[in-house]
Amino acid sequence: MDDALKACARGTVCWIKGRRDEAIAQFTEAIRLDPQCARAYCNRGTVHFEQGDLEAALADFDEAIRLDPQYTRAHNNRGVALKAKGELDRAIAEYTEALRIDPEHADAYRNRGAAYHKKGSNELAKADFERYRQLRAAPKS
């Protein structure tokens, strides 16, 4: 398991440096070493998303959530991918689930607000954007 976490960390460094193919390889190695590593699936899904491969991204987010149903970031990221596919109602449901798990997950408010706005639900969007602003303005403890 330690080796899996190290591979995941290497993947994150590659990702930050913009070396996406290397990042995917490292996250895949982490998964090979520990098939239960939800973080590696979520991170690899994010890189797939950045590369425009929505189906691979969604498959990885699905697996991350299957492994850890309370993984807030995986729910939020799955919402981002669904929104990119134009599946706004499903995206909103994912953001809402992320917020049920962690009511202070600021990015989920921002993302849900954007999906509401795109649907024309401007009052809901406004409320989410305001909550996002409040959370971002709050000092971290």
C-alpha positions in Angstrom: 0.0 0.0 0.0 2.9 2.3 0.8 4.2 1.9 -2.8 0.7 2.7 -4.1 0.7 6.0 -2.2 4.1 6.8 -3.5 3.0 6.2 -7.1 0.0 8.3 -6.5 2.2 11.1 -5.1 4.5 10.8 -8.1 1.4 11.0 -10.3 0.3 14.2 -8.6 3.7 15.8 -9.1 3.6 14.9 -12.8 0.1 16.3 -13.1 1.1 19.6 -11.5 4.0 19.9 -13.9 1.7 19.3 -16.8 3.1 15.9 -17.7 -0.3 14.3 -18.0 0.7 11.1 -19.7 3.2 10.4 -17.0 0.6 11.3 -14.4 -1.8 8.8 -15.8 0.9 6.1 -15.9 1.7 6.8 -12.2 -2.0 6.7 -11.1 -2.4 3.5 -13.1 0.6 2.0 -11.3 -0.9 3.1 -8.0 -4.2 1.3 -8.9 -2.2 -1.8 -9.9 -0.5 -1.8 -6.6 -3.7 -1.1 -4.6 -6.9 -1.6 -6.6 -8.8 -0.1 -3.6 -7.1 3.3 -3.9 -10.0 5.6 -4.6 -7.7 8.7 -4.7 -5.7 7.2 -7.6 -8.9 6.6 -9.6 -10.2 10.2 -8.8 -6.9 11.8 -9.8 -6.5 9.7 -12.9 -10.1 10.7 -13.8 -9.3 14.3 -13.4 -6.3 14.0 -15.8 -8.5 12.1 -18.3 -11.0 14.9 -18.1 -8.3 17.5 -18.7 -7.3 15.5 -21.8 -10.9 15.6 -23.0 -11.6 11.9 -22.5 -14.9 12.3 -20.7 -15.8 8.6 -20.8 -12.5 7.5 -19.2 -12.9 10.3 -16.6 -16.4 9.2 -15.7 -15.4 5.6 -15.4 -12.6 6.5 -13.0 -14.9 8.8 -11.0 -17.5 6.0 -10.8 -14.9 3.6 -9.5 -13.6 6.1 -6.9 -17.2 6.6 -5.7 -17.8 2.8 -5.7 -14.7 2.3 -3.5 -15.5 5.3 -1.3 -19.2 6.6 -1.5 -18.3 9.5 0.8 -15.5 10.8 -1.4 -16.7 14.4 -1.9 -14.1 15.4 -4.5 -15.0 12.4 -6.7 -18.7 13.3 -6.6 -17.8 17.0 -7.4 -15.5 15.9 -10.3 -18.1 13.5 -11.7 -20.5 16.4 -11.7 -17.9 18.5 -13.7 -17.6 15.7 -16.3 -21.4 15.3 -16.5 -21.8 19.0 -17.0 -19.3 18.9 -19.8 -21.4 16.2 -21.4 -24.4 18.5 -21.1 -26.1 16.3 -18.5 -27.0 19.2 -16.2 -29.5 17.4 -14.0 -27.1 14.5 -13.3 -24.3 17.0 -12.7 -26.5 19.0 -10.2 -27.3 15.7 -8.4 -23.6 15.0 -8.0 -22.8 18.4 -6.7 -25.7 18.1 -4.3 -24.4 14.7 -3.1 -21.0 16.3 -2.6 -22.6 19.0 -0.5 -24.6 16.5 1.5 -21.3 14.8 2.5 -19.5 18.0 3.1 -21.7 21.1 3.3 -18.6 23.4 3.2 -17.2 22.1 -0.1 -16.9 25.4 -1.8 -16.2 24.2 -5.3 -19.4 22.1 -5.3 -21.4 25.3 -4.7 -19.6 27.1 -7.5 -20.0 24.2 -9.9 -23.7 23.6 -9.0 -24.3 27.4 -9.3 -22.8 27.3 -12.8 -25.0 24.3 -13.7 -28.1 26.0 -12.4 -27.2 29.2 -14.3 -26.8 27.2 -17.5 -30.3 25.7 -16.9 -31.7 29.2 -16.4 -32.4 28.6 -12.6 -30.8 32.0 -11.8 -32.1 32.3 -8.2 -30.6 28.9 -7.3 -27.4 29.8 -9.1 -27.2 33.1 -7.2 -27.7 31.4 -3.8 -24.9 28.9 -4.6 -22.5 31.5 -5.8 -23.2 33.5 -2.7 -22.5 30.5 -0.5 -19.3 29.8 -2.5 -18.2 33.4 -1.9 -18.9 33.1 1.8 -16.9 29.9 2.1 -14.0 31.3 0.2 -14.0 34.5 2.3 -14.0 32.6 5.6 -10.7 32.2 7.4 -9.3 28.7 7.4 -8.8 27.2 10.8 
